[in-house]
Amino acid sequence: MDALLERVKALGANTVFLQADTAAHDAVYFPNRHLPMRADLFNRVSWQLNRRLDVKVYARLPVLDPEIYEDLARYAPLDGLLFQGGSVDLTHDIAKRAAVWRSPLFTARDFQFQGVLNAEEMFDQSMREYDYTALMAKEDGLGALVKHVSRHPEGLRRTVFELESVDRRRRDRSRLQPEGKPRTMTHVVDALLWFGSMLLEFVFLYPLYMTLIWLSGGVYYYWKREHGRPGPDAYPNRDRLPFVSILVPCFNEGENVRETIGALLEQNYPDFEVIAINDGSHDDTGAQLDALLGAHDCLRVIQLAANQGKAMALRMGALAAKGEVLVCIDGDAVLSPNTTAWLASHFVDNPRVGAVTGNPRIRTRSTMLGRLQVGGLSGSGP
């Protein structure tokens, strides 16, 4: 739109003949009761030309149903109508109907003068019946045409000479397709190239975009929620903390279960229990849990005969739990001493809180899986 306005301004034009229909004349660019609307563009362009450049706008249309012109004048700002064909009586009727909505409304008629047998008669009739006449002229015969028009008393004042500003022959040649390459195939190739470029942009830009989102979100959360608060090594000062049940589903965790349970039993928390669920392990996980059971009163063990999955193990632990708050961890996780206190404190401070997550740190970082987990969990909750 801005490019169009700049071009009209540079030309110094005071009037624009604005095409109101498609090249195939099967749709128009304004709301109406008869023809399909390709897009509501005429109103927007006409308003911009008139308000920003003080340019008069004539709607250029072939002669159609008069109601279409009524709709055009009703919905779009315009100064006149440029008729392409049609009888004098019909065009006068159209102008009369449109003038009800836009007054004053000027009329113009365009036609090909050069090479037409009755061109002089048509020109004289147009000068009598319309405010202006638009003659489609060719550059090589423009001089002779101007001389002919000047013979009429008001010929030059009321005549517009229409010259092509684009070499149609050159434009048509540029549209020709190479031999053996149908237009349909060209569309398919263009679509594939477009899809490929979009895919490349997604692959390369999406990680950068998400990195910015994570970084900005982390900075905002720090200043909004964590800035000025005590660190994880400090103990939350609360008058009352609820009884907590810590659930640990274990499957083939013989190498880690003692360390995990040991860290849980050393939690700096006043009232809690640890429930270890052996999910049908094939190693010595069950035996190690039974050995720990006799040495710690707050430890409870549930032995499942067969492996049923982590979700079922947690469900069985929840059914046996006595605590108001459930803390669920993996069988190879190790909690810091104040973890349970910090998790439970959120439920005390905010009664509407339904769940709290921690900020896990990967201990085994020498393997590829460990490195991937580090990247995946680095942006998790506080």
Secondary structure, 3 states (H helix, E strand, C coil): CHHHHHHHHHHCCCEEEEECECCCCCCECCCCCCCCECCCCHHHHHHHHHHHHCCEEEEEEECCCHHHHHHHHHHCCCCEEEEECCCHHHHHHHHHHHHCCCCCCEEEEEEECCCCCCHHHHHHHHHHHCCEEEEECCHHHHHHHHHHHHCCCCCCCCEEEECCCCCHHHHHHHHCCCCCCCHHHHHHHHHHHHHHHHHHHHHHHHHHHHHHHHHHHHHHHHHHHHCCCCCCCCCCCCCCCCCEEEEEEECCCCCCHHHHHHHHHCCCCCCEEEEEEEECCCCCHHHHHHHHHCCCCCEEEEEECCCCCHHHHHHHHHHHCCCCEEEECCCCCCCCCCHHHHHHHHHHHCCCCCCCCCCCCCCCCCCHHHHHHHHHHCCCCC
